[in-house]
Amino acid sequence: MEWLTIGAFARACRLSPKALRLYDELELLRPARVDAETGYRYYTPAQLEQARLVAWLRRLGMPLARIRTVCALPPEAAAGEIRAYWAGVEAETAVRRDLAAFLVDELTAAPRKDTSVLELRYRAHSDPGRVRPANQDTAYAGARLLAVADGYGPAGAPASSAAVAALRFLESAELPAGNVLNLLEDAVHGAGEAVREVAAGADGNGTTLTALLWTGSRLALVHIGDSRAYLLRGGGLFRITHDHTVVQSLVDEGRLTAEEAVTHPQRALLLKALTTGTPDLKLHDAEPGDRYLLCSDGLPAVVPDATVRDLLTTAGTPDQAVHALVDAANAAGGPDNVSCVVADVVERTT
């Protein structure tokens, strides 16, 4: 059998000897033989293909633990795992791209010429639905803060309530002159700690969280999980959040269509929740006439977006809108708790 020294093997696969020693320690790429007396590592030419795969995956930025998973899979499954990883990278990049675009606009935008003062008109409504024995959702609407949290597990209701309660101080907090996203990010960290205390370390408990913080001309968005935020503007309905679910990741990868996702058996399986991932943070410029909707997944699970748009368009007030939306979900069977917050951006009258 032909043996390659660690130096020769490193040159052939374009991995450094230091990297090969690390991968040996991590049991990611073990040498074919280790000399009992000298400790020298030897490899075979047959190992070059796996070594090159490791090198390529590292160039993609894939963590070592996930590379180990990929290397243990047959080719087709390994390809699927790589697709899933890259879809996640692109989703995270999109979040950072939005933040970068905001920062560029913030630093280069000319001062606003309009002098109109904007404010919110808002209403929240939560309902247990027609099937669930209890309501684990929490919905809140105030002059500054709009929030929906969807709890899960035995302590789901206390978890969603704790998350929203931890944000309530934002109603009266002094807003920073700079990036309000920093304030919101700190507040969400505190909400996560509150949820951990309520869950008391038990597995299977947690909550989603989607919230908007009004700054007077913009809305700062924080989102994690599968609750949603929509914007109705100019007659069009736009979803401004991205679901953190297994099914959404399959859609992102092109392995499911949006239509197939609606009936997928794992459509409620979360990839991230408040205490198990990093939330998305964005800023939205507000315009008079905008109508925002925050909702738990109990609404979009049974009410199509086209119907949501029609109900939001025809409802005269936020109060009428939230009740119309909840009624529509219950009319469709109400299989889950459903919570809605609707807020209109209006010019303040003096």
Buried (B, 14 or more C-beta within 10 A) or exposed (E): EEBBBBEEBBEBBEBBBEBBBBBBEEEBBBBBEEEEEEEBBBBBEEBBEBBBBBBEBBEEEBEEEBBBBBBEEEEEEBEBBBBBBBBBEEBEEEBEEBBEEBEEEEEEEEEEEEEEEBBBBBBBBBBBBBEBEEBBBBBBBBEBBBBBBBBBBEBBBBBBBBBBBBBBEBEEBEBEEEBBBEBBBEBBEEBBEBBBEBBEEEEEBBBBBBBBBBBEBBBBBBBBBBBBBBBBBEEEBEBBBBBBBBBBBBBBBEBBEEEEBBEBEEBBEBBBBBBEBEBBBBBBEBEEEBBBBBBBBBBBBBBEEEBBBBBBEEBEEBBBBBBBBBBBBBEBEBBBBBBBBBBBBBEEEE
